[in-house]
Amino acid sequence: MKLYFKPGACSMAPHIALREAGISFEPEKVDLARHQTAAGEDYLRINPKGYVPALQLDDGSILTEAGVVLQYIADLAPAAGLAPRTGTLERYRLMEWLNFLSTEVHKTFSPFFNPKAPPEIKEYNLRLLTRRLAYLDTQLDGRSYVTGDRFTVADCYLFTLLNWCNLHQIELAQWPALKDYMGRIAARPSVRETMKAEGLIN
């Protein structure tokens, strides 16, 4: 199994999940600007969508989209407890969170990574993102993790997204529950191993 990733991008979420689940895999860095893998392959031949993550399965097939890849990883190692059992209400709650993170948080960050995005678009998205982060702060107040008392793939995703606040000078101190959450997740061995492997920390 191979994970195609860009350091610090949303592919960091399945990278964390793979390490948390104890699944053997090969990480391969991708230069998205040049659409080239570290091994010199044309990344568009691997994932024509042109972005990460892409998970190459043992049969050579490719799975994409962070929320889907995260659930696939969780289901490969059910003993790790990274997702509730399929068909339960708890699983649908997890899916609800993954969809919210993907469509309402992840995508709201998009203009901040685009140097050509007009200032008014960035200002609008910052206001929207501020509302989303305030909501997350209320939801995490008194909770250890996104879905309650157990670490799941939703935490892999949320940590990755919140980490982008550092890149864009968005101060998490204004949301105490989020700041505490980030410290708690950052201390997990799987998270530290992932960030070291991606060259984000020493």
BAFI-3210 file (N, C-alpha, C; in Angstrom, 3 decimals, decimal comma, padded with zeros to 6 digits):
// residues 202
n [1|2|3|4|5|6|7|8|9|10|11|12|13|14|15|16|17|18|19|20|21|22|23|24|25|26|27|28|29|30|31|32|33|34|35|36|37|38|39|40|41|42|43|44|45|46|47|48|49|50|51|52|53|54|55|56|57|58|59|60|61|62|63|64|65|66|67|68|69|70|71|72|73|74|75|76|77|78|79|80|81|82|83|84|85|86|87|88|89|90|91|92|93|94|95|96|97|98|99|100|101|102|103|104|105|106|107|108|109|110|111|112|113|114|115|116|117|118|119|120|121|122|123|124|125|126|127|128|129|130|131|132|133|134|135|136|137|138|139|140|141|142|143|144|145|146|147|148|149|150|151|152|153|154|155|156|157|158|159|160|161|162|163|164|165|166|167|168|169|170|171|172|173|174|175|176|177|178|179|180|181|182|183|184|185|186|187|188|189|190|191|192|193|194|195|196|197|198|199|200|201|202]
n.u [000,843|000,485|000,841|000,223|001,365|001,403|003,496|001,976|-000,452|-003,955|-003,622|-002,189|-003,929|-004,922|-002,357|-001,678|-003,710|-003,046|-000,664|-001,619|-003,311|-001,523|-000,843|001,030|002,712|003,799|005,024|004,817|006,093|004,625|005,057|002,976|002,800|004,357|003,255|004,449|005,812|007,929|009,415|009,617|007,457|004,611|002,214|-000,407|-001,136|-001,492|-003,365|-005,726|-007,146|-005,373|-004,695|-003,911|-005,132|-003,918|-004,453|-002,775|-003,814|-003,169|-003,730|-003,135|-005,037|-006,465|-007,458|-009,232|-009,958|-010,192|-012,011|-013,144|-010,906|-009,948|-011,978|-011,768|-009,224|-009,716|-011,535|-009,929|-008,504|-010,151|-009,832|-008,363|-010,136|-010,808|-013,049|-016,583|-018,605|-019,744|-022,954|-024,067|-025,599|-023,692|-021,635|-022,722|-022,810|-020,095|-019,547|-021,082|-019,612|-017,181|-018,034|-018,828|-016,373|-014,987|-016,516|-017,269|-015,194|-012,566|-012,764|-013,262|-010,853|-009,552|-009,164|-007,074|-004,807|-004,414|-002,675|-003,712|-006,260|-008,806|-008,652|-011,135|-012,499|-010,947|-011,338|-014,078|-014,168|-012,618|-014,278|-016,341|-014,963|-014,217|-016,695|-017,201|-015,095|-015,690|-018,031|-017,009|-015,454|-017,384|-018,470|-016,364|-015,881|-015,469|-015,175|-012,996|-012,362|-013,457|-015,827|-016,442|-015,314|-013,412|-010,642|-010,829|-010,895|-011,900|-010,658|-008,059|-008,407|-009,500|-007,411|-005,409|-006,548|-006,883|-004,269|-003,472|-004,111|-001,886|-000,329|-001,621|-001,831|-003,981|-005,186|-005,547|-006,013|-008,228|-010,230|-010,567|-011,141|-010,479|-007,770|-006,749|-007,451|-005,830|-003,276|-003,533|-003,960|-001,653|000,250|000,053|001,675|001,455|000,813|003,001|004,989|004,104|004,272|006,992|007,906|006,932|008,445|007,734|008,171|011,004]
n.v [-001,180|002,236|005,628|008,620|011,824|015,305|017,315|018,428|018,940|018,031|015,335|014,597|013,756|011,013|009,938|010,162|008,502|005,965|005,411|005,474|003,292|001,272|000,191|-001,165|000,730|002,589|005,769|008,331|011,246|014,056|016,449|018,843|021,092|020,498|018,152|015,684|012,711|011,704|009,637|010,247|009,822|010,621|012,303|012,799|010,641|008,793|009,884|011,498|013,704|015,361|016,167|015,571|013,408|010,285|006,913|004,057|000,861|-002,602|-004,116|-002,451|-000,585|002,734|004,870|007,791|011,050|012,514|012,018|009,548|007,882|007,932|006,536|004,059|003,237|003,081|000,957|-001,114|-001,763|-002,539|-003,045|-000,948|001,035|003,385|004,159|003,905|000,889|-000,123|000,843|001,522|004,080|005,682|005,492|006,896|009,383|009,927|010,075|012,286|014,267|014,078|014,899|017,527|018,640|018,390|019,855|022,288|023,288|022,507|023,295|025,972|027,042|027,157|029,597|030,870|029,547|030,203|032,335|034,064|034,651|037,049|039,790|040,385|037,978|036,363|037,710|037,332|034,519|034,235|035,318|033,466|031,117|031,757|031,634|028,923|027,806|028,795|027,413|024,770|025,045|025,263|022,712|021,074|021,773|020,481|017,968|015,313|014,463|014,695|013,135|012,487|010,628|009,088|008,744|009,258|008,844|011,285|013,060|012,934|014,296|016,830|017,858|018,168|020,146|022,310|022,813|024,307|026,867|027,976|028,597|030,710|032,777|032,708|033,003|030,611|030,948|032,422|030,633|028,660|025,883|024,687|025,288|023,852|021,316|020,999|020,895|018,541|016,586|016,895|015,794|013,078|009,984|008,957|011,206|012,899|011,292|011,299|014,028|014,435|012,684|014,013|016,221|018,428|018,950|018,715]
n.w [000,000|-000,803|000,066|-001,423|-000,887|000,117|002,035|004,997|003,759|003,116|002,912|005,088|007,014|006,386|006,510|009,230|010,205|009,126|010,489|013,100|013,033|012,702|010,252|007,611|005,190|002,280|002,137|-000,297|-001,527|-003,202|-005,727|-006,278|-007,868|-010,064|-010,752|-010,150|-008,798|-006,021|-006,996|-009,602|-011,267|-013,360|-011,779|-012,506|-013,996|-012,087|-010,283|-011,814|-010,930|-009,757|-007,184|-003,676|-001,004|-002,425|-002,348|-002,989|-003,431|-002,484|-004,729|-006,748|-007,477|-007,171|-004,577|-003,743|-002,246|000,824|003,053|002,362|002,009|004,622|006,014|004,788|005,642|008,404|008,440|007,616|009,841|012,242|014,970|015,931|016,441|015,041|013,722|014,150|013,981|010,750|009,584|011,993|014,055|015,189|013,330|011,212|012,383|012,538|009,776|009,216|010,519|009,055|006,535|007,104|007,868|005,470|003,515|004,707|006,255|005,309|002,508|002,844|003,499|001,085|-000,638|000,708|000,051|-002,498|-004,406|-006,277|-005,544|-005,026|-002,646|-001,420|-001,577|000,055|002,482|002,861|003,088|005,374|007,331|007,209|007,868|010,457|011,768|011,470|012,959|015,465|015,968|016,040|018,315|020,340|020,161|020,906|023,468|026,568|025,531|024,623|022,078|018,602|018,196|020,775|023,458|022,238|020,071|016,619|012,988|012,243|013,907|012,977|010,604|011,385|012,990|011,069|009,407|011,206|011,746|009,625|010,312|011,468|009,264|008,140|009,902|011,735|014,800|017,216|019,882|020,523|020,608|023,040|023,537|021,113|020,949|023,153|022,308|020,004|021,170|022,612|020,605|019,078|020,696|020,442|019,664|016,996|015,540|015,946|014,772|012,128|011,444|011,695|009,692|007,480|007,478|008,979|011,631|013,853]
ca.u [000,000|001,282|000,118|000,787|001,082|002,164|003,671|001,066|-001,731|-004,996|-003,126|-001,630|-004,948|-004,750|-001,007|-001,820|-004,582|-002,289|000,265|-002,438|-003,864|-000,439|-000,865|002,259|002,493|004,928|004,662|005,538|005,853|004,220|005,191|001,721|003,004|004,928|002,513|005,463|006,077|009,345|010,063|009,696|006,276|003,612|001,161|-001,718|-001,436|-001,899|-004,613|-006,015|-007,690|-004,228|-004,446|-003,734|-004,377|-004,259|-003,981|-002,660|-004,082|-002,252|-004,014|-002,755|-006,094|-006,265|-008,603|-009,004|-010,855|-009,741|-013,013|-013,307|-009,653|-009,896|-012,875|-011,189|-008,141|-010,332|-012,164|-008,876|-007,991|-011,243|-009,395|-007,800|-011,239|-010,776|-014,391|-017,591|-018,984|-020,607|-024,384|-024,537|-025,839|-022,409|-020,868|-023,295|-022,361|-018,725|-019,657|-021,596|-018,467|-016,235|-018,601|-018,753|-014,972|-014,595|-017,213|-017,458|-013,942|-011,489|-012,939|-013,239|-009,439|-008,989|-008,631|-005,852|-003,690|-004,394|-002,142|-004,478|-007,601|-008,997|-008,722|-012,505|-012,860|-010,259|-012,007|-015,361|-013,905|-012,131|-015,466|-017,038|-014,130|-014,312|-017,947|-017,047|-014,200|-016,437|-018,926|-016,194|-015,037|-018,490|-018,649|-015,246|-015,840|-015,835|-014,929|-011,586|-012,224|-014,575|-017,059|-016,643|-014,172|-012,516|-009,958|-011,261|-010,328|-012,333|-009,624|-006,930|-008,774|-009,624|-006,084|-004,731|-007,133|-006,569|-002,839|-003,323|-004,256|-000,531|000,188|-002,374|-001,904|-005,284|-004,816|-006,514|-006,216|-009,571|-011,119|-009,803|-011,324|-009,706|-006,346|-006,459|-007,586|-004,642|-002,176|-003,788|-003,755|-000,242|001,083|-000,077|002,844|001,201|000,817|004,386|005,715|003,677|004,801|008,438|008,083|006,618|009,399|007,063|008,829|012,272]
ca.v [000,000|003,449|006,881|009,787|012,937|016,550|017,670|019,380|019,032|017,196|013,959|014,313|013,062|009,560|009,574|009,950|007,342|004,751|005,169|005,187|001,945|000,299|-000,439|-000,991|001,462|003,347|007,148|008,918|012,686|014,532|017,866|019,110|022,132|019,852|016,896|014,633|012,030|011,664|008,622|010,747|009,461|011,642|012,075|012,844|009,283|008,064|010,519|012,561|014,886|016,235|016,564|014,490|012,157|009,126|005,699|002,926|-000,370|-003,693|-004,627|-001,427|000,401|004,004|005,427|009,211|011,841|012,321|011,398|008,151|007,191|007,787|005,451|002,805|002,889|002,674|-000,357|-002,117|-002,113|-002,231|-003,119|000,347|001,870|004,699|004,451|002,959|-000,175|000,254|000,623|002,055|005,520|006,312|005,596|008,004|010,614|010,140|010,512|013,654|015,110|014,086|015,742|018,912|019,064|018,482|020,877|023,559|023,776|022,313|024,117|027,393|027,436|027,135|030,860|031,282|028,873|030,669|033,700|034,891|034,902|038,460|040,059|040,336|036,563|035,897|038,318|036,636|033,179|034,332|035,492|032,177|030,185|032,152|031,068|027,460|027,496|029,078|026,256|023,645|025,320|024,896|021,267|020,407|022,176|019,357|016,707|015,054|014,270|015,184|012,382|012,190|010,221|008,199|009,284|008,632|009,456|012,684|013,837|013,038|015,315|018,147|018,333|018,598|021,420|023,362|023,102|025,336|028,199|028,482|029,118|031,897|033,725|032,661|032,685|029,714|031,300|032,980|029,483|027,865|024,433|024,269|025,361|022,701|020,132|020,889|020,437|017,143|015,724|017,014|014,982|011,647|009,470|008,821|012,550|013,358|010,500|011,767|015,356|014,260|012,047|014,991|017,324|019,591|019,175|017,997]
ca.w [000,000|-000,911|000,245|-002,081|000,007|000,105|003,444|005,611|003,049|003,713|002,929|006,402|007,808|006,246|006,953|010,674|010,428|008,828|011,599|014,286|012,866|012,640|008,933|006,850|003,944|001,752|001,813|-001,436|-001,629|-004,516|-006,052|-006,975|-008,884|-011,250|-010,945|-010,214|-007,539|-005,645|-007,829|-010,970|-012,056|-013,658|-010,787|-013,161|-014,460|-010,881|-009,867|-012,781|-010,255|-009,558|-005,802|-002,704|-001,008|-003,244|-001,686|-003,907|-002,705|-002,811|-006,068|-007,698|-007,678|-006,476|-003,848|-003,470|-001,394|002,207|003,918|001,953|002,321|006,081|006,433|004,294|006,573|009,671|008,281|007,474|011,173|013,165|016,375|016,320|016,898|014,397|013,221|014,638|013,058|009,635|009,763|013,276|014,070|015,503|012,084|010,447|013,041|012,065|008,390|009,288|010,850|007,945|005,482|007,561|007,793|004,065|002,733|005,400|006,850|004,333|001,308|003,205|003,519|-000,271|-001,166|001,402|-000,614|-003,885|-004,446|-007,211|-005,012|-004,684|-001,204|-000,900|-001,423|001,262|003,633|003,026|003,596|006,745|008,183|007,229|008,620|011,873|012,283|011,551|014,074|016,700|016,146|016,487|019,687|021,236|020,118|021,578|024,877|027,421|024,825|024,295|020,638|017,807|018,413|022,195|024,269|021,491|018,902|015,369|011,788|012,195|014,600|012,038|009,617|012,010|013,382|009,838|008,968|012,181|011,633|008,597|010,926|011,692|007,999|007,704|011,011|012,403|016,174|017,846|021,289|020,700|020,802|024,016|023,389|019,941|021,278|024,008|021,449|019,169|022,009|022,972|019,441|018,662|021,586|020,131|018,941|015,555|014,962|015,951|013,763|010,806|011,187|011,465|008,384|006,446|007,591|009,560|012,917|013,965]
c.u [000,889|000,380|000,871|000,372|001,894|002,298|002,688|-000,274|-002,749|-004,614|-002,479|-002,633|-004,876|-003,355|-001,032|-002,606|-003,846|-001,332|-000,496|-002,964|-002,785|-000,386|000,439|001,952|003,772|004,464|005,471|005,108|005,529|004,476|003,968|001,873|003,505|004,211|003,469|005,675|007,571|010,115|010,137|008,522|005,388|002,421|-000,229|-002,103|-001,903|-003,248|-004,898|-006,635|-006,587|-003,966|-004,289|-004,910|-004,814|-003,650|-003,972|-002,796|-003,162|-002,501|-003,701|-003,806|-005,865|-007,560|-008,269|-010,112|-010,607|-010,747|-013,232|-012,070|-009,552|-010,781|-012,360|-010,095|-008,714|-010,913|-011,142|-008,387|-009,047|-010,834|-008,806|-008,883|-011,300|-012,102|-015,365|-017,953|-019,942|-022,064|-024,937|-024,781|-024,541|-021,544|-021,401|-022,938|-020,933|-018,737|-020,165|-020,459|-017,475|-016,735|-018,544|-017,321|-014,525|-015,213|-017,248|-016,201|-012,817|-011,620|-012,916|-011,812|-008,884|-008,430|-007,317|-004,607|-003,526|-003,902|-002,920|-005,894|-007,737|-009,116|-010,139|-012,993|-012,212|-010,922|-013,334|-015,137|-013,367|-013,301|-016,221|-016,263|-014,184|-015,589|-017,841|-016,167|-014,870|-017,404|-018,147|-015,751|-016,134|-018,666|-017,556|-015,106|-016,336|-015,651|-013,437|-011,372|-013,504|-015,875|-017,304|-015,365|-013,168|-011,945|-010,412|-010,576|-010,784|-011,316|-008,367|-007,174|-008,819|-008,268|-005,337|-005,235|-006,776|-005,099|-002,561|-003,489|-002,880|000,033|-000,416|-002,642|-003,317|-005,021|-005,899|-006,794|-007,598|-010,620|-010,410|-009,936|-010,536|-008,214|-005,937|-006,482|-006,323|-003,437|-002,297|-003,495|-002,286|000,669|001,000|001,148|002,641|001,265|002,240|005,209|005,381|004,306|006,324|008,696|007,828|007,508|008,815|007,590|010,112|012,110]
c.v [001,245|004,668|007,997|011,014|014,176|016,967|018,743|019,532|018,094|015,718|013,595|013,556|011,546|009,075|009,283|008,672|006,031|004,400|004,808|003,750|000,867|-000,454|-000,139|-000,302|002,171|004,769|007,654|010,372|013,068|016,038|018,212|020,171|021,521|018,548|015,711|014,023|012,046|010,659|009,042|010,387|010,687|011,400|012,079|011,495|008,418|008,572|011,699|013,816|015,878|016,699|015,335|014,531|011,218|007,922|004,571|001,643|-001,481|-004,279|-003,599|-000,373|001,612|004,469|006,875|009,779|011,506|011,587|009,932|007,342|006,951|006,635|004,092|002,317|002,382|001,271|-001,465|-002,621|-001,794|-002,251|-001,800|001,329|003,248|005,093|003,461|001,947|000,342|-000,087|001,135|003,556|006,267|006,463|006,750|009,346|010,950|010,662|011,957|014,631|015,194|014,957|017,210|019,440|019,266|019,685|022,245|024,121|023,700|023,285|025,615|027,924|027,686|028,470|031,298|030,643|029,329|032,113|034,630|035,200|036,370|038,656|039,940|038,890|035,998|036,448|037,623|035,253|033,192|034,515|034,174|031,155|030,485|031,600|029,554|027,061|027,763|027,936|025,046|023,815|024,931|023,382|020,512|020,802|021,022|017,993|016,548|015,021|014,680|014,459|012,033|011,835|009,342|008,897|008,526|009,320|010,909|013,585|013,968|014,190|016,706|018,698|018,882|019,967|022,562|023,744|024,174|026,741|028,821|029,137|030,472|032,891|033,839|032,144|031,845|030,053|031,866|031,883|028,496|026,357|023,906|024,280|024,178|021,408|019,930|020,398|018,968|016,214|015,738|016,133|013,483|011,168|009,383|010,167|013,080|012,608|010,989|013,108|015,327|013,699|013,027|016,228|018,590|019,938|018,370|016,713]
c.w [000,000|-000,742|-000,463|-001,279|-000,354|001,560|003,915|004,940|003,688|003,731|004,258|007,268|007,618|006,633|008,463|010,929|010,170|009,960|012,875|014,237|012,831|011,326|008,196|005,522|003,541|001,465|000,619|-001,609|-003,067|-004,624|-006,894|-008,055|-010,187|-011,602|-011,075|-008,832|-007,243|-006,492|-009,297|-011,859|-012,298|-012,733|-011,421|-013,761|-013,289|-010,397|-010,796|-012,158|-009,910|-008,149|-004,914|-001,716|-002,134|-002,543|-002,706|-003,102|-003,198|-004,197|-007,157|-007,949|-006,785|-005,834|-003,503|-002,596|000,086|003,086|003,627|002,309|003,833|006,556|005,962|005,244|007,890|009,571|008,052|008,831|012,226|014,640|016,855|016,764|016,269|013,766|013,837|013,554|011,984|009,934|011,074|013,162|014,344|014,250|011,231|011,074|012,618|010,629|008,316|009,578|009,689|006,793|005,853|007,438|006,354|003,361|003,389|006,045|005,816|003,151|001,617|003,268|002,106|-000,768|-000,518|000,783|-002,062|-003,950|-005,378|-006,714|-004,610|-003,175|-000,642|-000,725|-000,158|002,520|003,919|003,639|005,018|007,708|008,318|008,060|010,111|012,500|012,441|012,740|015,412|017,008|016,661|017,932|020,671|021,290|020,875|023,048|025,745|026,772|024,588|022,792|019,916|018,125|019,880|022,904|023,530|020,265|017,662|014,187|011,619|012,889|013,744|011,066|010,245|012,428|012,176|009,390|009,918|012,142|010,585|009,159|011,166|010,434|007,639|008,839|011,600|013,812|016,853|019,299|021,553|020,871|021,726|023,850|022,197|020,227|022,146|023,197|020,610|019,964|022,350|021,792|019,013|019,492|021,280|019,338|017,435|014,856|014,878|014,890|012,350|010,488|010,985|010,079|007,247|006,526|008,199|010,950|012,934|014,778]
res [m|k|l|y|f|k|p|g|a|c|s|m|a|p|h|i|a|l|r|e|a|g|i|s|f|e|p|e|k|v|d|l|a|r|h|q|t|a|a|g|e|d|y|l|r|i|n|p|k|g|y|v|p|a|l|q|l|d|d|g|s|i|l|t|e|a|g|v|v|l|q|y|i|a|d|l|a|p|a|a|g|l|a|p|r|t|g|t|l|e|r|y|r|l|m|e|w|l|n|f|l|s|t|e|v|h|k|t|f|s|p|f|f|n|p|k|a|p|p|e|i|k|e|y|n|l|r|l|l|t|r|r|l|a|y|l|d|t|q|l|d|g|r|s|y|v|t|g|d|r|f|t|v|a|d|c|y|l|f|t|l|l|n|w|c|n|l|h|q|i|e|l|a|q|w|p|a|l|k|d|y|m|g|r|i|a|a|r|p|s|v|r|e|t|m|k|a|e|g|l|i|n]
***
